[in-house]
């Protein structure tokens, strides 16, 4: 059965493998360039480089995996009716699906592990300068769970619809919507911490390390929130680039009794948040596998 599965889906496997290999090679080349920029330009160079193509590519890979590998995996056979031959040869539906999932899912897991390892190496200069929060989605272990979720979502949609094109079309909006939902939810995995600074002494925000700043609010001398419009009306900035932590305005802020309240997630929570999000996506992937098996048993004859 494994050999038959390979013969049926070798094109998708070769395309996916080639894509992963090219991505890993690209990251190795750009990783060396990132280290050169890190030594030459420091933080500013790393910030610019980290926001460019490598991270866009990594975000797209789980998406492409779900569209071009997951969606047609089962739906092609359902559409053509070739699944009936396997089922009439004494092969149970669960075994038929398991052979496909083991082959494709195992290859996906291995590729994701390799890619995650390469990305962690790639991210070392980024983590040392701007911190790991800036590249959360392309850092740590979450890449593995994103890839497995994308694959199982494509398989489930393809099984339910029975049409590869329809499954691909439905996958396109659902996958980004789920990712965006968790991007929004991430800040609430644990209640944020906060710090209040009245612009006297050392800036505690600078001393907190590589934090993820969620919100910054101005506070008046009575501890009540005030709008930035009122603050900058009292303390006119010299340029349009002024913001809450502009050193040129600190003396004016102090004279008017203004403080800043910052809500943040500390760097110490990074790996905990990685684990929470990875488990959430792995749970979704397992649920989608269960849904697929149930649909094959109950809805397809």
C-alpha positions, -999 to +999 in steps of 0.1 A: +000+000+000+029+023+007+043+017-027+010+024-043+007+056-023+041+067-034+033+060-071+001+080-068+016+111-051+052+111-061+048+143-081+035+162-051+062+147-029+089+156-053+076+192-057+073+196-019+107+181-013+123+204-040+106+234-025+118+226+010+154+219-002+155+252-021+141+270+009+168+255+032+195+264+007+182+299+004+182+303+042+218+290+045+230+316+020+210+344+035+219+333+070+256+339+062+247+373+048+227+381+079+258+373+101+279+396+080+254+424+083+251+417+121+289+422+125+290+453+102+258+472+109+245+458+142+208+462+152+197+485+124+210+462+097+194+431+113+160+448+117+160+457+080+171+423+068+148+403+091+117+420+077+125+409+041+119+378+020+132+349+042+103+353+067+077+358+039+089+326+023+087+307+056+051+319+062+041+308+027+055+273+029+029+257+052+003+274+030+016+259-001+019+225+016-018+225+024-029+237-010-008+215-033-001+184-011-029+182+015-059+192-006-055+168-035-041+139-014-075+122-008-098+143-030-081+132-062-090+096-056-125+105-044-131+125-076-118+098-099-134+069-080-101+050-078-105+046-040-131+018-046-104-005-060-084-004-028-115-008-006-126-039-026-092-055-022-097-062+015-079-029+026-099-011+053-106+025+048-086+034+079-056+015+066-059+031+032-060+066+047-033+057+073-008+047+046-013+080+028-010+100+060+020+081+073+039+087+041+030+123+035+028+133+071+061+116+080+078+134+051+063+167+062+074+162+098+110+154+088+111+184+064+096+207+091+121+196+117+150+203+093+136+236+083+129+246+119+165+238+128+178+259+099+155+288+109+167+287+145+203+289+132+192+317+109+175+336+138+205+338+161+216+373+151+180+385+152+174+370+187+206+387+200+197+422+187+159+427+185+148+397+204+128+365+195+094+381+196+099+400+164+101+367+144+079+345+166+062+328+136+095+318+120+114+310+152+115+281+176+092+251+172+060+265+159+070+260+122+065+223+127+030+226+140+021+251+113+032+227+086+012+197+101-018+219+105-017+231+069-013+196+056-042+181+077-065+211+069-060+205+032-066+168+036-098+173+056-112+199+032-104+176+002-120+146+019-152+165+028-156+183-006-143+154-027-130+180-053-093+191-053-100+225-068-129+232-044-107+222-015-079+244-026-103+273-030-117+269+005-082+264+020-070+297+007-091+319+031-094+295+060-057+289+067-047+326+069-078+333+090-068+307+116-032+320+116-044+356+120-067+345+149-038+330+168-016+360+160-042+382+177-048+356+205-010+352+213-008+383+235-034+368+259-018+334+265-007+349+299-018+383+314+006+409+303+030+426+327+032+464+330+057+491+340+051+528+348+078+554+341+076+591+349+106+600+327+130+604+356+161+583+361+170+554+338+143+542+314+131+509+328+118+498+295+153+498+281+164+476+311+137+450+306+155+433+278+140+422+245+103+425+254+072+424+233+055+457+238+017+454+235+005+488+245+018+522+256-005+547+273+002+582+286-008+588+323-013+622+338-001+633+373-033+619+389-028+585+373-056+589+347-051+579+311-048+608+286-046+609+249-014+615+229-031+645+213-032+663+247+003+653+255+018+666+222-003+697+224+015+705+257+048+693+245+052+701+208+077+678+191+104+691+168+095+666+141+067+643+130+088+613+142+081+621+178+067+593+200+062+584+236+099+576+241+114+606+223+144+618+245+140+654+232+106+656+250+114+640+283+120+673+302+086+686+290+069+654+300+083+657+335+073+693+339+037+684+330+035+654+352+032+629+323+041+592+327+039+563+304+023+529+312+037+501+291+020+466+289+044+439+276+053+402+275+088+395+288+113+375+268+112+348+295+078+337+283+089+332+247+094+294+249+062+290+269+042+308+243+059+287+216+048+256+234+012+268+239+008+278+202+025+246+190+002+224+211-029+244+199-020+238+162-011+201+169-044+197+186-062+212+156-042+189+133-052+158+153-088+169+153-087+173+115-073+138+112-101+124+133-127+143+113-112+129+081-113+093+093-149+098+106-160+113+072-144+084+053-163+058+074-197+075+077-201+097+046-184+079+018-196+047+003 
